[in-house]
Amino acid sequence: MNRQQCIQLLGAGRAVSLAGCGSASSSADIAEITDEQLTLATATTVRDSGLLTELTAGFQHQFGAAVDAVARGTGAALETARNGDCDIVLVHARPLEDAFLRDGYGVNRRAVMLNDFLVVGPPDDPADIAGLDPVAAFEAIATTEAPFLSRGDRSGTHLRERQLWSETPTEPDGAWYSETGQGMGDTLVIAAQAGAYTLCDRGTFLNVAEDQLVTYVDGGIKGPPPLLRNEYGIIPVNPARHDVAYWLAMAFVGYLTGSGQTRIDGFRVGGEQAFRSVSNSEISAFEQYVPSDWKQNSR
């Protein structure tokens, strides 16, 4: 049974077996979607941390389908989806995600993982922010006019940075504040070269700049405070809006919320945990996302 047949059956609420629609419980099942390709638009932090390679390799191994990933800031990734140029997005800016869903471009959003935002900077800490909370740290940077780099790209990290500035009495401006317009990895490299502070996610920092910049504001990955909590969601593109690989996208949702969770928890950068799953399951049970009147046949 091919993917289009599966979609038609699910839409009609008819009973089919997962064995014919992408379940990965046997080599025969995997062969059902071998040579299919899923197009994923993802936040640059997932790529720059190194996690993207781990997740896509696991999906290809389990489901036999390749993933063509395009890494962009969350705003650009969602725009890619609005234009119908990808099948699914993995992003981390809930206000933008909610607007995307409200406008009918995405369906079946599910939380996948989280980590935390860090404020990092040069070893000499010219603004003396070590030990401060994030808002106080931003205020100190502005007061001392220490160099600060913003991504400036409407990414999830950029939106959180703007939220933090809104908590201070300062509107960042002047020669001390500049925007890179680039992804997280590149922004960290530039910050290290310029001796600047920046806001970043834990995963990318560990993979790119841990030996060049110092962490000064760190709420901890286990239970970060709300202003530093960084949650990622997976959203398939609505097949009513665009001709997308919807069945394969739903398989990816099931994988990320199933066996992919153990890969997320097991992923390490330099021996340190970079992301945390939101739930731990060894089974990629994507049937939970199909219509409520659909039932799985026993084999």
C-alpha positions in Angstrom: 0.0 0.0 0.0 1.5 3.4 -1.0 1.4 6.6 1.0 -1.5 8.1 -1.0 -3.7 5.1 -0.5 -3.0 5.3 3.3 -4.0 9.0 3.3 -7.2 8.2 1.5 -8.1 5.4 3.9 -7.4 7.4 6.9 -9.4 10.3 5.7 -12.4 8.0 5.1 -12.0 6.6 8.6 -11.6 3.1 7.3 -9.6 0.4 9.2 -6.1 -0.4 8.0 -3.1 -2.0 9.5 0.0 0.0 10.3 2.0 -2.8 8.6 0.9 -1.4 5.3 1.3 2.3 6.2 4.7 2.8 7.5 5.0 0.9 10.8 8.6 0.1 11.4 8.2 -3.2 13.2 9.7 -5.3 10.4 11.9 -5.0 7.4 8.9 -5.6 5.1 7.2 -2.6 6.7 10.2 -0.4 6.2 10.3 -1.3 2.5 6.8 0.2 2.1 8.2 3.8 2.2 11.8 3.2 1.1 12.9 5.8 -1.4 10.3 8.3 -0.2 11.7 11.7 0.9 10.5 14.0 3.6 11.3 17.7 3.4 11.9 19.3 6.8 12.4 23.0 7.5 14.1 23.2 10.9 15.5 25.8 13.2 19.2 26.4 12.8 19.8 25.4 16.4 18.7 21.8 15.7 21.3 21.6 12.9 24.1 23.6 14.6 23.9 21.6 17.8 24.5 18.4 15.8 21.1 16.9 16.9 19.6 17.0 13.4 22.0 14.4 12.0 21.2 12.1 14.9 17.4 12.4 14.5 17.3 12.1 10.7 19.5 9.1 10.7 17.3 7.4 13.2 14.2 8.1 11.2 15.7 6.8 8.0 16.9 3.7 9.7 13.4 3.0 11.3 11.2 4.0 8.4 13.4 3.7 5.4 12.7 7.3 4.2 15.3 10.0 3.6 15.0 13.5 5.1 15.9 16.6 3.1 16.5 19.2 5.8 16.6 23.0 5.3 17.9 24.9 8.4 16.6 28.4 8.8 15.5 30.6 11.7 12.0 29.7 13.0 10.3 32.6 11.2 11.9 31.7 7.8 11.2 28.0 8.4 7.5 28.7 9.0 7.4 30.9 5.9 8.9 28.0 3.9 6.0 25.9 5.1 3.4 28.7 4.3 4.7 28.6 0.8 4.3 24.8 0.6 8.0 24.3 0.1 8.4 21.7 2.9 6.3 18.9 4.4 6.9 19.6 8.1 8.6 22.1 10.4 10.7 21.7 13.7 10.8 25.1 15.4 10.9 26.9 18.7 8.9 30.1 18.9 5.4 29.3 20.2 3.8 32.7 19.3 4.8 32.2 15.6 3.8 28.6 15.8 0.3 29.5 17.1 -0.2 32.0 14.4 0.9 29.4 11.8 -1.7 27.0 13.2 -4.5 29.6 13.5 -4.0 30.6 9.8 -4.6 27.0 8.9 -1.1 26.2 7.4 -0.2 23.6 10.0 -1.9 20.7 11.8 -1.2 18.4 14.7 1.5 20.3 16.5 3.3 18.2 19.2 5.9 19.2 21.7 9.1 17.3 21.1 11.9 18.5 23.4 13.3 21.4 25.3 16.5 22.9 26.4 17.4 26.4 27.7 18.7 29.7 26.6 22.0 31.0 27.9 23.6 34.4 28.1 27.3 34.0 27.0 30.1 36.4 26.5 33.8 37.0 26.6 36.0 35.6 29.4 36.7 39.1 30.9 32.9 39.7 31.5 33.1 43.5 30.9 29.5 44.1 32.0 30.0 42.0 35.2 26.9 39.9 34.6 28.1 36.6 36.2 25.4 35.3 38.5 22.7 37.7 37.5 19.2 36.8 36.3 18.7 37.3 32.5 16.8 40.6 32.8 19.4 42.1 35.1 22.2 40.8 32.9 20.6 42.5 29.8 20.3 45.7 31.9 24.0 45.6 32.9 25.1 45.0 29.3 23.0 48.0 28.1 24.3 50.2 31.0 27.9 49.5 30.3 27.3 49.4 26.5 29.3 46.2 26.3 29.1 44.7 22.8 26.0 42.5 22.2 25.2 40.5 19.1 21.6 39.8 18.2 20.7 37.3 15.5 18.1 39.8 14.2 16.5 37.1 12.0 13.1 36.5 13.6 14.2 33.1 14.8 13.0 31.6 18.1 16.2 32.8 19.8 15.8 36.4 18.4 12.2 36.5 19.6 13.2 35.4 23.1 16.0 38.0 23.1 13.4 40.7 22.2 11.2 39.5 25.0 14.1 39.8 27.5 14.8 43.4 26.3 11.1 44.2 26.7 11.5 43.3 30.4 14.1 46.0 30.8 13.7 49.8 30.6 16.2 49.8 27.7 15.5 49.7 23.9 18.8 48.4 22.6 20.4 50.9 20.3 23.8 52.3 19.5 27.2 51.0 18.3 27.3 48.4 21.1 24.3 46.5 19.8 24.4 44.9 16.3 22.6 42.2 14.4 24.2 39.4 12.4 21.2 38.2 10.4 22.6 34.7 10.6 22.0 31.4 12.3 23.0 30.5 15.8 26.3 28.8 15.1 27.6 31.6 12.9 26.4 34.2 15.5 28.4 32.5 18.2 31.5 32.4 16.0 31.2 36.1 15.4 30.5 36.8 19.1 33.7 35.0 20.0 35.7 37.0 17.4 34.2 40.3 18.5 34.3 39.7 22.3 30.6 40.2 22.5 27.7 38.9 24.5 24.8 37.0 22.9 21.8 34.9 23.8 22.0 31.3 22.5 20.6 27.9 23.1 22.6 25.3 25.1 23.0 22.7 22.3 24.6 25.1 19.8 26.8 26.7 22.5 28.2 23.3 23.5 28.8 22.3 19.9 30.3 25.6 18.6 31.7 27.9 21.2 32.1 26.3 24.7 35.9 26.8 24.5 35.6 30.4 23.2 32.9 32.0 25.2 31.8 31.8 28.9 28.3 31.0 30.2 27.1 33.7 32.6 23.4 33.2 32.8 22.4 29.5 33.1 19.1 28.3 34.5 19.9 24.6 34.0 18.5 22.2 31.4 16.5 20.2 34.0 14.2 23.0 35.1 14.9 26.4 33.5 12.9 29.4 34.5 10.2 30.5 32.0 12.3 33.2 30.4 15.1 30.7 29.6 12.9 27.7 28.8 13.3 26.8 25.1 10.6 24.4 23.8 10.6 22.8 20.3 7.5 21.7 18.5 6.9 19.6 15.3 4.1 20.7 12.9 3.1 19.0 9.7 2.0 21.3 6.9 -1.7 21.1 6.3 -2.4 18.9 3.3 -5.6 20.9 2.6 -3.4 23.9 1.8 -0.5 22.3 -0.1 0.4 19.0 -1.9 2.7 17.6 0.8 4.0 14.2 1.9 1.5 14.3 4.8 1.6 10.6 5.6 5.4 10.7 5.8 5.2 13.8 7.9 2.9 12.1 10.4 5.3 9.2 10.5 8.0 11.7 11.5 5.8 13.1 14.2 5.3 9.6 15.6 9.0 9.0 15.5 10.0 12.2 17.2 7.3 11.7 20.0 8.2 8.0 20.2 11.5 6.3 19.8 13.1 9.6 18.8 12.7 10.7 22.4 15.4 8.3 23.6 17.7 9.6 20.9 17.1 13.2 22.2 17.8 12.2 25.8 20.9 10.3 24.8 22.4 13.0 22.6 25.5 14.5 24.2 27.9 17.2 23.2 31.3 16.8 24.9 29.6 14.5 27.4 26.9 17.1 28.3 23.2 16.8 27.7 22.1 19.3 25.1 18.3 18.7 24.9 15.7 17.0 27.1 12.7 15.0 25.8 9.2 15.9 26.9 8.2 12.3 27.3 10.1 9.0 26.9 8.8 6.2 24.7 10.5 3.4 22.8 7.5 3.0 20.4 6.9 5.3 17.5 3.1 5.1 17.8 2.0 7.6 15.2 -1.5 6.1 15.0 -2.4 8.4 17.9 -2.6 11.3 15.4 -5.1 9.9 12.9 -8.9 10.4 13.0 -10.6 9.2 16.2 -12.9 6.8 14.4 -9.9 5.0 12.8 -8.9 1.6 14.3 -5.9 -0.5 13.8 -6.5 -4.0 12.6 -4.6 -6.8 14.4 -2.3 -8.7 12.1 
